């Protein structure tokens, strides 16, 4: 936060206990770390260019996460809330498309890599 | 050309290992994909997959060398 900041938009992703009606036991995240960091930095640079962002945080965990735990946090501070909301949304939406991180959903009867198959 | 490939997510399951080594004919990403799909047909069942060269997403006509760090990037699902 800075003295000029009028709004901070924070997105906190949390592990849900159900997907398409099936009970999720936990999630397992994996990353191609050097490239994931590089892609996150690209998203940050794009975001600073497109909106009057003052501070930006992108945080993502890997490894095993239980239901209710937090895999991802995005925080954006701007002078005004409109830019903060839009920038924050852009960051999480883009992260989900370009950052090489994968999550495996573990159910009672098996596990699947999310988005792997059509 | 001898290519070593890093694999993540479902690609790692398909390879049965976090890495795979292939001898490919030609030197483009498309040539690599052909060799991969011949050796690992299950790759074709994925919604899609990308190839990264030195931590950058590569196009099908990207040129590969034996010194590049090459990775198979199945559909990402972060967040």
N, CA and C atoms of all chains as a GROMACS GRO file, in nm:
protein
  591
    1UNK      N    1   0.084  -0.119   0.000
    1UNK     CA    2   0.000   0.000   0.000
    1UNK      C    3   0.088   0.125   0.000
    2UNK      N    4   0.040   0.229  -0.066
    2UNK     CA    5   0.116   0.354  -0.066
    2UNK      C    6   0.018   0.467  -0.028
    3UNK      N    7   0.070   0.582   0.013
    3UNK     CA    8  -0.020   0.690   0.054
    3UNK      C    9  -0.115   0.732  -0.058
    4UNK      N   10  -0.071   0.708  -0.186
    4UNK     CA   11  -0.158   0.747  -0.298
    4UNK      C   12  -0.265   0.641  -0.328
    5UNK      N   13  -0.255   0.526  -0.259
    5UNK     CA   14  -0.344   0.415  -0.294
    5UNK      C   15  -0.484   0.438  -0.238
    6UNK      N   16  -0.584   0.426  -0.324
    6UNK     CA   17  -0.721   0.447  -0.280
    6UNK      C   18  -0.797   0.316  -0.269
    7UNK      N   19  -0.738   0.210  -0.325
    7UNK     CA   20  -0.809   0.082  -0.321
    7UNK      C   21  -0.715  -0.034  -0.344
    8UNK      N   22  -0.735  -0.140  -0.264
    8UNK     CA   23  -0.656  -0.262  -0.282
    8UNK      C   24  -0.753  -0.375  -0.309
    9UNK      N   25  -0.734  -0.443  -0.422
    9UNK     CA   26  -0.823  -0.555  -0.454
    9UNK      C   27  -0.744  -0.684  -0.432
   10UNK      N   28  -0.796  -0.768  -0.346
   10UNK     CA   29  -0.726  -0.893  -0.314
   10UNK      C   30  -0.813  -1.010  -0.358
   11UNK      N   31  -0.754  -1.103  -0.436
   11UNK     CA   32  -0.823  -1.227  -0.470
   11UNK      C   33  -0.753  -1.339  -0.395
   12UNK      N   34  -0.830  -1.415  -0.317
   12UNK     CA   35  -0.774  -1.530  -0.246
   12UNK      C   36  -0.843  -1.656  -0.296
   13UNK      N   37  -0.770  -1.741  -0.363
   13UNK     CA   38  -0.828  -1.867  -0.411
   13UNK      C   39  -0.822  -1.969  -0.299
   14UNK      N   40  -0.928  -2.047  -0.284
   14UNK     CA   41  -0.927  -2.149  -0.177
   14UNK      C   42  -0.967  -2.284  -0.234
   15UNK      N   43  -0.920  -2.389  -0.169
   15UNK     CA   44  -0.947  -2.525  -0.219
   15UNK      C   45  -1.090  -2.564  -0.181
   16UNK      N   46  -1.170  -2.596  -0.282
   16UNK     CA   47  -1.310  -2.636  -0.257
   16UNK      C   48  -1.316  -2.786  -0.230
   17UNK      N   49  -1.424  -2.828  -0.163
   17UNK     CA   50  -1.432  -2.971  -0.129
   17UNK      C   51  -1.515  -3.048  -0.230
   18UNK      N   52  -1.560  -2.982  -0.336
   18UNK     CA   53  -1.640  -3.058  -0.435
   18UNK      C   54  -1.615  -3.003  -0.574
   19UNK      N   55  -1.610  -3.091  -0.670
   19UNK     CA   56  -1.599  -3.052  -0.811
   19UNK      C   57  -1.695  -3.139  -0.890
   20UNK      N   58  -1.783  -3.073  -0.963
   20UNK     CA   59  -1.884  -3.145  -1.045
   20UNK      C   60  -1.950  -3.254  -0.960
   21UNK      N   61  -1.985  -3.220  -0.840
   21UNK     CA   62  -2.061  -3.312  -0.757
   21UNK      C   63  -1.977  -3.417  -0.687
   22UNK      N   64  -1.844  -3.419  -0.717
   22UNK     CA   65  -1.761  -3.522  -0.652
   22UNK      C   66  -1.682  -3.461  -0.538
   23UNK      N   67  -1.668  -3.537  -0.428
   23UNK     CA   68  -1.599  -3.484  -0.311
   23UNK      C   69  -1.448  -3.482  -0.337
   24UNK      N   70  -1.388  -3.365  -0.316
   24UNK     CA   71  -1.243  -3.350  -0.335
   24UNK      C   72  -1.175  -3.369  -0.200
   25UNK      N   73  -1.076  -3.458  -0.195
   25UNK     CA   74  -1.004  -3.480  -0.069
   25UNK      C   75  -0.895  -3.376  -0.051
   26UNK      N   76  -0.820  -3.352  -0.159
   26UNK     CA   77  -0.712  -3.252  -0.156
   26UNK      C   78  -0.672  -3.219  -0.298
   27UNK      N   79  -0.589  -3.117  -0.312
   27UNK     CA   80  -0.533  -3.083  -0.442
   27UNK      C   81  -0.382  -3.096  -0.434
   28UNK      N   82  -0.320  -3.135  -0.544
   28UNK     CA   83  -0.175  -3.141  -0.548
   28UNK      C   84  -0.129  -3.051  -0.662
   29UNK      N   85  -0.048  -2.950  -0.630
   29UNK     CA   86  -0.001  -2.854  -0.730
   29UNK      C   87   0.145  -2.881  -0.764
   30UNK      N   88   0.176  -2.856  -0.888
   30UNK     CA   89   0.312  -2.876  -0.938
   30UNK      C   90   0.341  -2.760  -1.032
   31UNK      N   91   0.466  -2.717  -1.040
   31UNK     CA   92   0.499  -2.604  -1.128
   31UNK      C   93   0.629  -2.631  -1.201
   32UNK      N   94   0.640  -2.571  -1.318
   32UNK     CA   95   0.769  -2.566  -1.389
   32UNK      C   96   0.825  -2.431  -1.344
   33UNK      N   97   0.893  -2.435  -1.232
   33UNK     CA   98   0.920  -2.311  -1.156
   33UNK      C   99   0.985  -2.198  -1.235
   34UNK      N  100   1.097  -2.224  -1.304
   34UNK     CA  101   1.158  -2.108  -1.368
   34UNK      C  102   1.065  -2.041  -1.470
   35UNK      N  103   0.991  -2.123  -1.544
   35UNK     CA  104   0.904  -2.064  -1.646
   35UNK      C  105   0.780  -2.003  -1.581
   36UNK      N  106   0.733  -2.064  -1.472
   36UNK     CA  107   0.616  -2.010  -1.402
   36UNK      C  108   0.648  -1.869  -1.352
   37UNK      N  109   0.766  -1.854  -1.293
   37UNK     CA  110   0.806  -1.721  -1.243
   37UNK      C  111   0.816  -1.621  -1.358
   38UNK      N  112   0.871  -1.669  -1.469
   38UNK     CA  113   0.889  -1.581  -1.586
   38UNK      C  114   0.752  -1.536  -1.640
   39UNK      N  115   0.658  -1.629  -1.647
   39UNK     CA  116   0.526  -1.594  -1.698
   39UNK      C  117   0.452  -1.501  -1.601
   40UNK      N  118   0.474  -1.522  -1.471
   40UNK     CA  119   0.411  -1.434  -1.371
   40UNK      C  120   0.465  -1.291  -1.387
   41UNK      N  121   0.597  -1.283  -1.412
   41UNK     CA  122   0.657  -1.149  -1.429
   41UNK      C  123   0.603  -1.082  -1.554
   42UNK      N  124   0.578  -1.161  -1.658
   42UNK     CA  125   0.520  -1.104  -1.781
   42UNK      C  126   0.381  -1.049  -1.752
   43UNK      N  127   0.302  -1.125  -1.674
   43UNK     CA  128   0.166  -1.080  -1.641
   43UNK      C  129   0.175  -0.951  -1.561
   44UNK      N  130   0.268  -0.946  -1.466
   44UNK     CA  131   0.283  -0.825  -1.384
   44UNK      C  132   0.317  -0.706  -1.473
   45UNK      N  133   0.413  -0.725  -1.563
   45UNK     CA  134   0.456  -0.615  -1.650
   45UNK      C  135   0.340  -0.566  -1.736
   46UNK      N  136   0.264  -0.660  -1.793
   46UNK     CA  137   0.146  -0.624  -1.874
   46UNK      C  138   0.047  -0.542  -1.791
   47UNK      N  139   0.027  -0.586  -1.667
   47UNK     CA  140  -0.073  -0.523  -1.581
   47UNK      C  141  -0.031  -0.382  -1.546
   48UNK      N  142   0.098  -0.364  -1.514
   48UNK     CA  143   0.147  -0.228  -1.484
   48UNK      C  144   0.131  -0.138  -1.605
   49UNK      N  145   0.148  -0.197  -1.724
   49UNK     CA  146   0.136  -0.115  -1.846
   49UNK      C  147  -0.008  -0.073  -1.871
   50UNK      N  148  -0.100  -0.167  -1.845
   50UNK     CA  149  -0.238  -0.144  -1.887
   50UNK      C  150  -0.318  -0.062  -1.785
   51UNK      N  151  -0.285  -0.073  -1.658
   51UNK     CA  152  -0.360   0.001  -1.555
   51UNK      C  153  -0.265   0.082  -1.468
   52UNK      N  154  -0.315   0.188  -1.404
   52UNK     CA  155  -0.229   0.268  -1.316
   52UNK      C  156  -0.208   0.198  -1.182
   53UNK      N  157  -0.137   0.085  -1.186
   53UNK     CA  158  -0.118   0.003  -1.066
   53UNK      C  159  -0.001   0.058  -0.985
   54UNK      N  160  -0.021   0.061  -0.852
   54UNK     CA  161   0.091   0.106  -0.766
   54UNK      C  162   0.168  -0.014  -0.712
   55UNK      N  163   0.096  -0.109  -0.658
   55UNK     CA  164   0.163  -0.230  -0.605
   55UNK      C  165   0.089  -0.354  -0.655
   56UNK      N  166   0.164  -0.459  -0.680
   56UNK     CA  167   0.102  -0.582  -0.731
   56UNK      C  168   0.170  -0.702  -0.668
   57UNK      N  169   0.089  -0.797  -0.620
   57UNK     CA  170   0.145  -0.920  -0.564
   57UNK      C  171   0.079  -1.041  -0.630
   58UNK      N  172   0.162  -1.137  -0.671
   58UNK     CA  173   0.111  -1.265  -0.722
   58UNK      C  174   0.179  -1.374  -0.639
   59UNK      N  175   0.100  -1.455  -0.571
   59UNK     CA  176   0.158  -1.559  -0.486
   59UNK      C  177   0.090  -1.691  -0.516
   60UNK      N  178   0.167  -1.796  -0.542
   60UNK     CA  179   0.106  -1.926  -0.572
   60UNK      C  180   0.184  -2.034  -0.497
   61UNK      N  181   0.114  -2.122  -0.432
   61UNK     CA  182   0.177  -2.232  -0.360
   61UNK      C  183   0.185  -2.356  -0.449
   62UNK      N  184   0.275  -2.446  -0.419
   62UNK     CA  185   0.275  -2.577  -0.485
   62UNK      C  186   0.278  -2.683  -0.376
   63UNK      N  187   0.264  -2.808  -0.418
   63UNK     CA  188   0.262  -2.918  -0.321
   63UNK      C  189   0.119  -2.955  -0.287
   64UNK      N  190   0.100  -3.026  -0.177
   64UNK     CA  191  -0.032  -3.077  -0.140
   64UNK      C  192  -0.108  -2.971  -0.060
   65UNK      N  193  -0.231  -2.942  -0.102
   65UNK     CA  194  -0.314  -2.847  -0.027
   65UNK      C  195  -0.445  -2.914   0.012
   66UNK      N  196  -0.482  -2.898   0.137
   66UNK     CA  197  -0.608  -2.956   0.188
   66UNK      C  198  -0.725  -2.863   0.156
   67UNK      N  199  -0.846  -2.915   0.170
   67UNK     CA  200  -0.966  -2.833   0.150
   67UNK      C  201  -0.958  -2.712   0.242
   68UNK      N  202  -0.991  -2.594   0.186
   68UNK     CA  203  -0.991  -2.472   0.267
   68UNK      C  204  -0.859  -2.398   0.264
   69UNK      N  205  -0.753  -2.464   0.222
   69UNK     CA  206  -0.624  -2.395   0.216
   69UNK      C  207  -0.619  -2.302   0.095
   70UNK      N  208  -0.513  -2.219   0.090
   70UNK     CA  209  -0.507  -2.111  -0.008
   70UNK      C  210  -0.392  -2.134  -0.106
   71UNK      N  211  -0.421  -2.174  -0.231
   71UNK     CA  212  -0.314  -2.191  -0.329
   71UNK      C  213  -0.268  -2.060  -0.393
   72UNK      N  214  -0.358  -1.964  -0.404
   72UNK     CA  215  -0.319  -1.844  -0.479
   72UNK      C  216  -0.374  -1.717  -0.413
   73UNK      N  217  -0.289  -1.614  -0.412
   73UNK     CA  218  -0.332  -1.482  -0.366
   73UNK      C  219  -0.283  -1.380  -0.470
   74UNK      N  220  -0.375  -1.292  -0.510
   74UNK     CA  221  -0.340  -1.180  -0.598
   74UNK      C  222  -0.381  -1.052  -0.523
   75UNK      N  223  -0.294  -0.954  -0.520
   75UNK     CA  224  -0.330  -0.827  -0.456
   75UNK      C  225  -0.284  -0.713  -0.545
   76UNK      N  226  -0.373  -0.616  -0.566
   76UNK     CA  227  -0.341  -0.503  -0.653
   76UNK      C  228  -0.384  -0.375  -0.583
   77UNK      N  229  -0.292  -0.277  -0.576
   77UNK     CA  230  -0.333  -0.147  -0.519
   77UNK      C  231  -0.323  -0.040  -0.627
   78UNK      N  232  -0.426   0.042  -0.632
   78UNK     CA  233  -0.431   0.151  -0.730
   78UNK      C  234  -0.489   0.274  -0.661
   79UNK      N  235  -0.486   0.386  -0.732
   79UNK     CA  236  -0.544   0.508  -0.675
   79UNK      C  237  -0.696   0.492  -0.664
   80UNK      N  238  -0.754   0.418  -0.762
   80UNK     CA  239  -0.901   0.406  -0.762
   80UNK      C  240  -0.946   0.261  -0.780
   81UNK      N  241  -1.063   0.226  -0.725
   81UNK     CA  242  -1.103   0.085  -0.718
   81UNK      C  243  -1.128   0.023  -0.856
   82UNK      N  244  -1.177   0.104  -0.953
   82UNK     CA  245  -1.210   0.047  -1.083
   82UNK      C  246  -1.088  -0.023  -1.143
   83UNK      N  247  -0.976   0.049  -1.142
   83UNK     CA  248  -0.854  -0.010  -1.198
   83UNK      C  249  -0.811  -0.131  -1.115
   84UNK      N  250  -0.825  -0.121  -0.984
   84UNK     CA  251  -0.782  -0.231  -0.896
   84UNK      C  252  -0.862  -0.357  -0.928
   85UNK      N  253  -0.995  -0.343  -0.939
   85UNK     CA  254  -1.078  -0.460  -0.970
   85UNK      C  255  -1.038  -0.521  -1.105
   86UNK      N  256  -1.028  -0.433  -1.208
   86UNK     CA  257  -0.999  -0.485  -1.342
   86UNK      C  258  -0.861  -0.551  -1.348
   87UNK      N  259  -0.763  -0.485  -1.288
   87UNK     CA  260  -0.626  -0.539  -1.294
   87UNK      C  261  -0.618  -0.672  -1.220
   88UNK      N  262  -0.682  -0.679  -1.105
   88UNK     CA  263  -0.676  -0.802  -1.026
   88UNK      C  264  -0.739  -0.918  -1.103
   89UNK      N  265  -0.853  -0.888  -1.166
   89UNK     CA  266  -0.923  -0.991  -1.244
   89UNK      C  267  -0.834  -1.037  -1.361
   90UNK      N  268  -0.769  -0.937  -1.426
   90UNK     CA  269  -0.681  -0.971  -1.540
   90UNK      C  270  -0.570  -1.065  -1.495
   91UNK      N  271  -0.511  -1.036  -1.380
   91UNK     CA  272  -0.397  -1.116  -1.334
   91UNK      C  273  -0.438  -1.260  -1.309
   92UNK      N  274  -0.545  -1.282  -1.235
   92UNK     CA  275  -0.584  -1.421  -1.203
   92UNK      C  276  -0.633  -1.493  -1.328
   93UNK      N  277  -0.707  -1.423  -1.414
   93UNK     CA  278  -0.756  -1.488  -1.536
   93UNK      C  279  -0.640  -1.529  -1.625
   94UNK      N  280  -0.541  -1.440  -1.639
   94UNK     CA  281  -0.427  -1.470  -1.727
   94UNK      C  282  -0.339  -1.578  -1.666
   95UNK      N  283  -0.320  -1.571  -1.534
   95UNK     CA  284  -0.239  -1.673  -1.466
   95UNK      C  285  -0.294  -1.811  -1.497
   96UNK      N  286  -0.425  -1.823  -1.496
   96UNK     CA  287  -0.487  -1.954  -1.519
   96UNK      C  288  -0.466  -2.002  -1.663
   97UNK      N  289  -0.427  -1.910  -1.753
   97UNK     CA  290  -0.408  -1.952  -1.893
   97UNK      C  291  -0.263  -1.975  -1.930
   98UNK      N  292  -0.172  -1.898  -1.870
   98UNK     CA  293  -0.035  -1.901  -1.922
   98UNK      C  294   0.071  -1.955  -1.826
   99UNK      N  295   0.043  -1.952  -1.695
   99UNK     CA  296   0.151  -1.988  -1.601
   99UNK      C  297   0.156  -2.141  -1.588
  100UNK      N  298   0.272  -2.200  -1.616
  100UNK     CA  299   0.284  -2.347  -1.614
  100UNK      C  300   0.281  -2.406  -1.473
  101UNK      N  301   0.160  -2.407  -1.419
  101UNK     CA  302   0.130  -2.470  -1.290
  101UNK      C  303   0.014  -2.567  -1.317
  102UNK      N  304   0.020  -2.685  -1.252
  102UNK     CA  305  -0.084  -2.785  -1.276
  102UNK      C  306  -0.141  -2.831  -1.144
  103UNK      N  307  -0.273  -2.859  -1.146
  103UNK     CA  308  -0.330  -2.911  -1.022
  103UNK      C  309  -0.398  -3.045  -1.049
  104UNK      N  310  -0.375  -3.134  -0.956
  104UNK     CA  311  -0.437  -3.266  -0.962
  104UNK      C  312  -0.542  -3.270  -0.853
  105UNK      N  313  -0.664  -3.306  -0.891
  105UNK     CA  314  -0.772  -3.320  -0.792
  105UNK      C  315  -0.772  -3.464  -0.744
  106UNK      N  316  -0.769  -3.482  -0.612
  106UNK     CA  317  -0.771  -3.617  -0.555
  106UNK      C  318  -0.910  -3.643  -0.496
  107UNK      N  319  -0.977  -3.743  -0.551
  107UNK     CA  320  -1.111  -3.780  -0.504
  107UNK      C  321  -1.101  -3.909  -0.422
  108UNK      N  322  -1.217  -3.953  -0.369
  108UNK     CA  323  -1.217  -4.078  -0.292
  108UNK      C  324  -1.185  -4.197  -0.382
  109UNK      N  325  -1.224  -4.186  -0.511
  109UNK     CA  326  -1.207  -4.304  -0.597
  109UNK      C  327  -1.104  -4.280  -0.708
  110UNK      N  328  -1.014  -4.186  -0.687
  110UNK     CA  329  -0.914  -4.165  -0.791
  110UNK      C  330  -0.870  -4.020  -0.798
  111UNK      N  331  -0.797  -3.985  -0.903
  111UNK     CA  332  -0.747  -3.847  -0.915
  111UNK      C  333  -0.739  -3.808  -1.062
  112UNK      N  334  -0.750  -3.678  -1.090
  112UNK     CA  335  -0.739  -3.633  -1.229
  112UNK      C  336  -0.661  -3.501  -1.235
  113UNK      N  337  -0.588  -3.485  -1.346
  113UNK     CA  338  -0.522  -3.358  -1.373
  113UNK      C  339  -0.626  -3.266  -1.434
  114UNK      N  340  -0.646  -3.151  -1.373
  114UNK     CA  341  -0.751  -3.060  -1.420
  114UNK      C  342  -0.719  -3.010  -1.561
  115UNK      N  343  -0.820  -3.004  -1.646
  115UNK     CA  344  -0.813  -2.946  -1.782
  115UNK      C  345  -0.728  -3.028  -1.879
  116UNK      N  346  -0.680  -3.143  -1.836
  116UNK     CA  347  -0.590  -3.219  -1.924
  116UNK      C  348  -0.666  -3.274  -2.045
  117UNK      N  349  -0.786  -3.329  -2.019
  117UNK     CA  350  -0.858  -3.391  -2.132
  117UNK      C  351  -0.976  -3.305  -2.172
  118UNK      N  352  -1.016  -3.317  -2.300
  118UNK     CA  353  -1.132  -3.238  -2.346
  118UNK      C  354  -1.257  -3.276  -2.266
  119UNK      N  355   1.831  -3.587  -3.433
  119UNK     CA  356   1.890  -3.508  -3.326
  119UNK      C  357   1.839  -3.562  -3.191
  120UNK      N  358   1.934  -3.573  -3.094
  120UNK     CA  359   1.896  -3.624  -2.961
  120UNK      C  360   1.838  -3.511  -2.878
  121UNK      N  361   1.715  -3.528  -2.830
  121UNK     CA  362   1.649  -3.421  -2.754
  121UNK      C  363   1.608  -3.476  -2.618
  122UNK      N  364   1.638  -3.399  -2.511
  122UNK     CA  365   1.589  -3.437  -2.378
  122UNK      C  366   1.472  -3.343  -2.346
  123UNK      N  367   1.364  -3.400  -2.296
  123UNK     CA  368   1.243  -3.322  -2.274
  123UNK      C  369   1.200  -3.333  -2.127
  124UNK      N  370   1.168  -3.219  -2.067
  124UNK     CA  371   1.113  -3.221  -1.931
  124UNK      C  372   0.962  -3.238  -1.943
  125UNK      N  373   0.900  -3.308  -1.845
  125UNK     CA  374   0.755  -3.329  -1.851
  125UNK      C  375   0.692  -3.297  -1.716
  126UNK      N  376   0.571  -3.244  -1.722
  126UNK     CA  377   0.500  -3.205  -1.600
  126UNK      C  378   0.356  -3.256  -1.606
  127UNK      N  379   0.292  -3.256  -1.491
  127UNK     CA  380   0.150  -3.290  -1.488
  127UNK      C  381   0.123  -3.423  -1.555
  128UNK      N  382   0.015  -3.426  -1.636
  128UNK     CA  383  -0.024  -3.552  -1.697
  128UNK      C  384   0.081  -3.604  -1.795
  129UNK      N  385   0.162  -3.513  -1.853
  129UNK     CA  386   0.267  -3.558  -1.946
  129UNK      C  387   0.368  -3.645  -1.871
  130UNK      N  388   0.395  -3.609  -1.748
  130UNK     CA  389   0.489  -3.686  -1.667
  130UNK      C  390   0.432  -3.827  -1.643
  131UNK      N  391   0.301  -3.834  -1.622
  131UNK     CA  392   0.236  -3.966  -1.605
  131UNK      C  393   0.245  -4.045  -1.735
  132UNK      N  394   0.222  -3.978  -1.847
  132UNK     CA  395   0.224  -4.047  -1.977
  132UNK      C  396   0.365  -4.100  -2.006
  133UNK      N  397   0.469  -4.019  -1.975
  133UNK     CA  398   0.607  -4.062  -1.999
  133UNK      C  399   0.651  -4.165  -1.894
  134UNK      N  400   0.581  -4.161  -1.778
  134UNK     CA  401   0.623  -4.246  -1.667
  134UNK      C  402   0.752  -4.196  -1.605
  135UNK      N  403   0.783  -4.069  -1.634
  135UNK     CA  404   0.908  -4.010  -1.584
  135UNK      C  405   0.903  -3.860  -1.604
  136UNK      N  406   0.976  -3.785  -1.520
  136UNK     CA  407   0.976  -3.640  -1.539
  136UNK      C  408   1.058  -3.595  -1.661
  137UNK      N  409   1.131  -3.690  -1.720
  137UNK     CA  410   1.205  -3.653  -1.842
  137UNK      C  411   1.193  -3.765  -1.945
  138UNK      N  412   1.218  -3.730  -2.071
  138UNK     CA  413   1.219  -3.832  -2.177
  138UNK      C  414   1.328  -3.793  -2.276
  139UNK      N  415   1.390  -3.893  -2.335
  139UNK     CA  416   1.492  -3.866  -2.437
  139UNK      C  417   1.446  -3.924  -2.569
  140UNK      N  418   1.459  -3.848  -2.674
  140UNK     CA  419   1.413  -3.892  -2.806
  140UNK      C  420   1.516  -3.856  -2.911
  141UNK      N  421   1.519  -3.941  -3.014
  141UNK     CA  422   1.601  -3.909  -3.130
  141UNK      C  423   1.503  -3.864  -3.237
  142UNK      N  424   1.507  -3.737  -3.276
  142UNK     CA  425   1.405  -3.690  -3.370
  142UNK      C  426   1.467  -3.663  -3.507
  143UNK      N  427   1.383  -3.678  -3.610
  143UNK     CA  428   1.424  -3.645  -3.748
  143UNK      C  429   1.377  -3.502  -3.769
  144UNK      N  430   1.469  -3.416  -3.809
  144UNK     CA  431   1.433  -3.275  -3.826
  144UNK      C  432   1.469  -3.200  -3.700
  145UNK      N  433   1.442  -3.067  -3.699
  145UNK     CA  434   1.486  -2.990  -3.581
  145UNK      C  435   1.384  -2.883  -3.539
  146UNK      N  436   1.258  -2.905  -3.573
  146UNK     CA  437   1.159  -2.805  -3.529
  146UNK      C  438   1.068  -2.865  -3.421
  147UNK      N  439   0.992  -2.777  -3.357
  147UNK     CA  440   0.898  -2.820  -3.254
  147UNK      C  441   0.798  -2.918  -3.313
  148UNK      N  442   0.755  -2.893  -3.437
  148UNK     CA  443   0.660  -2.983  -3.503
  148UNK      C  444   0.722  -3.122  -3.518
  149UNK      N  445   0.850  -3.126  -3.555
  149UNK     CA  446   0.918  -3.256  -3.568
  149UNK      C  447   0.922  -3.327  -3.432
  150UNK      N  448   0.947  -3.250  -3.328
  150UNK     CA  449   0.951  -3.307  -3.192
  150UNK      C  450   0.814  -3.364  -3.155
  151UNK      N  451   0.708  -3.286  -3.184
  151UNK     CA  452   0.573  -3.333  -3.150
  151UNK      C  453   0.542  -3.464  -3.222
  152UNK      N  454   0.582  -3.471  -3.350
  152UNK     CA  455   0.557  -3.595  -3.425
  152UNK      C  456   0.623  -3.714  -3.354
  153UNK      N  457   0.750  -3.694  -3.317
  153UNK     CA  458   0.825  -3.804  -3.253
  153UNK      C  459   0.761  -3.839  -3.119
  154UNK      N  460   0.720  -3.736  -3.044
  154UNK     CA  461   0.659  -3.760  -2.913
  154UNK      C  462   0.529  -3.838  -2.928
  155UNK      N  463   0.447  -3.799  -3.025
  155UNK     CA  464   0.316  -3.863  -3.038
  155UNK      C  465   0.327  -4.004  -3.094
  156UNK      N  466   0.437  -4.029  -3.167
  156UNK     CA  467   0.460  -4.166  -3.214
  156UNK      C  468   0.500  -4.254  -3.096
  157UNK      N  469   0.590  -4.200  -3.014
  157UNK     CA  470   0.640  -4.276  -2.899
  157UNK      C  471   0.537  -4.282  -2.788
  158UNK      N  472   0.460  -4.175  -2.769
  158UNK     CA  473   0.362  -4.168  -2.660
  158UNK      C  474   0.226  -4.128  -2.716
  159UNK      N  475   0.154  -4.222  -2.779
  159UNK     CA  476   0.027  -4.190  -2.845
  159UNK      C  477  -0.076  -4.124  -2.753
  160UNK      N  478  -0.067  -4.151  -2.622
  160UNK     CA  479  -0.166  -4.094  -2.529
  160UNK      C  480  -0.162  -3.940  -2.531
  161UNK      N  481  -0.051  -3.885  -2.578
  161UNK     CA  482  -0.044  -3.738  -2.584
  161UNK      C  483  -0.154  -3.681  -2.673
  162UNK      N  484  -0.193  -3.764  -2.772
  162UNK     CA  485  -0.294  -3.714  -2.867
  162UNK      C  486  -0.430  -3.698  -2.802
  163UNK      N  487  -0.449  -3.770  -2.688
  163UNK     CA  488  -0.582  -3.761  -2.623
  163UNK      C  489  -0.596  -3.637  -2.536
  164UNK      N  490  -0.486  -3.564  -2.517
  164UNK     CA  491  -0.495  -3.445  -2.432
  164UNK      C  492  -0.574  -3.336  -2.505
  165UNK      N  493  -0.634  -3.246  -2.427
  165UNK     CA  494  -0.707  -3.136  -2.488
  165UNK      C  495  -0.611  -3.060  -2.580
  166UNK      N  496  -0.491  -3.043  -2.534
  166UNK     CA  497  -0.385  -2.977  -2.614
  166UNK      C  498  -0.257  -2.990  -2.532
  167UNK      N  499  -0.143  -2.953  -2.592
  167UNK     CA  500  -0.021  -2.938  -2.512
  167UNK      C  501   0.072  -2.845  -2.588
  168UNK      N  502   0.155  -2.777  -2.514
  168UNK     CA  503   0.249  -2.683  -2.576
  168UNK      C  504   0.389  -2.737  -2.554
  169UNK      N  505   0.482  -2.677  -2.629
  169UNK     CA  506   0.624  -2.706  -2.606
  169UNK      C  507   0.688  -2.575  -2.562
  170UNK      N  508   0.770  -2.581  -2.460
  170UNK     CA  509   0.845  -2.460  -2.417
  170UNK      C  510   0.992  -2.484  -2.446
  171UNK      N  511   1.054  -2.380  -2.499
  171UNK     CA  512   1.198  -2.386  -2.527
  171UNK      C  513   1.264  -2.275  -2.447
  172UNK      N  514   1.354  -2.314  -2.357
  172UNK     CA  515   1.422  -2.216  -2.270
  172UNK      C  516   1.323  -2.125  -2.200
  173UNK      N  517   1.220  -2.188  -2.143
  173UNK     CA  518   1.118  -2.118  -2.063
  173UNK      C  519   1.029  -2.023  -2.141
  174UNK      N  520   1.022  -2.043  -2.272
  174UNK     CA  521   0.930  -1.962  -2.353
  174UNK      C  522   0.842  -2.056  -2.434
  175UNK      N  523   0.713  -2.024  -2.449
  175UNK     CA  524   0.628  -2.108  -2.534
  175UNK      C  525   0.680  -2.102  -2.677
  176UNK      N  526   0.688  -2.217  -2.741
  176UNK     CA  527   0.746  -2.222  -2.876
  176UNK      C  528   0.637  -2.243  -2.979
  177UNK      N  529   0.662  -2.192  -3.099
  177UNK     CA  530   0.571  -2.216  -3.212
  177UNK      C  531   0.612  -2.347  -3.280
  178UNK      N  532   0.525  -2.399  -3.365
  178UNK     CA  533   0.556  -2.527  -3.430
  178UNK      C  534   0.681  -2.518  -3.516
  179UNK      N  535   0.711  -2.399  -3.570
  179UNK     CA  536   0.828  -2.391  -3.658
  179UNK      C  537   0.954  -2.346  -3.584
  180UNK      N  538   0.946  -2.338  -3.450
  180UNK     CA  539   1.067  -2.298  -3.376
  180UNK      C  540   1.178  -2.399  -3.400
  181UNK      N  541   1.299  -2.347  -3.412
  181UNK     CA  542   1.416  -2.433  -3.434
  181UNK      C  543   1.466  -2.484  -3.298
  182UNK      N  544   1.503  -2.611  -3.292
  182UNK     CA  545   1.553  -2.668  -3.166
  182UNK      C  546   1.702  -2.700  -3.179
  183UNK      N  547   1.775  -2.690  -3.067
  183UNK     CA  548   1.914  -2.739  -3.068
  183UNK      C  549   1.930  -2.830  -2.946
  184UNK      N  550   2.038  -2.905  -2.946
  184UNK     CA  551   2.058  -3.000  -2.837
  184UNK      C  552   2.089  -2.930  -2.705
  185UNK      N  553   2.122  -2.799  -2.713
  185UNK     CA  554   2.155  -2.727  -2.587
  185UNK      C  555   2.031  -2.664  -2.524
  186UNK      N  556   1.918  -2.663  -2.599
  186UNK     CA  557   1.798  -2.596  -2.545
  186UNK      C  558   1.738  -2.676  -2.431
  187UNK      N  559   1.674  -2.603  -2.336
  187UNK     CA  560   1.593  -2.672  -2.233
  187UNK      C  561   1.451  -2.678  -2.289
  188UNK      N  562   1.406  -2.800  -2.312
  188UNK     CA  563   1.276  -2.819  -2.378
  188UNK      C  564   1.181  -2.887  -2.280
  189UNK      N  565   1.057  -2.837  -2.272
  189UNK     CA  566   0.960  -2.895  -2.179
  189UNK      C  567   0.825  -2.913  -2.248
  190UNK      N  568   0.755  -3.016  -2.208
  190UNK     CA  569   0.619  -3.038  -2.257
  190UNK      C  570   0.524  -2.975  -2.155
  191UNK      N  571   0.435  -2.889  -2.207
  191UNK     CA  572   0.345  -2.816  -2.118
  191UNK      C  573   0.201  -2.859  -2.146
  192UNK      N  574   0.148  -2.958  -2.072
  192UNK     CA  575   0.006  -2.994  -2.088
  192UNK      C  576  -0.080  -2.877  -2.041
  193UNK      N  577  -0.212  -2.887  -2.066
  193UNK     CA  578  -0.299  -2.774  -2.028
  193UNK      C  579  -0.274  -2.731  -1.884
  194UNK      N  580  -0.247  -2.602  -1.864
  194UNK     CA  581  -0.213  -2.554  -1.729
  194UNK      C  582  -0.340  -2.540  -1.646
  195UNK      N  583  -0.324  -2.549  -1.514
  195UNK     CA  584  -0.443  -2.539  -1.426
  195UNK      C  585  -0.404  -2.480  -1.291
  196UNK      N  586  -0.333  -2.370  -1.297
  196UNK     CA  587  -0.296  -2.302  -1.172
  196UNK      C  588  -0.416  -2.225  -1.117
  197UNK      N  589  -0.393  -2.156  -1.005
  197UNK     CA  590  -0.495  -2.071  -0.948
  197UNK      C  591  -0.591  -2.146  -0.854
   0.00000   0.00000   0.00000
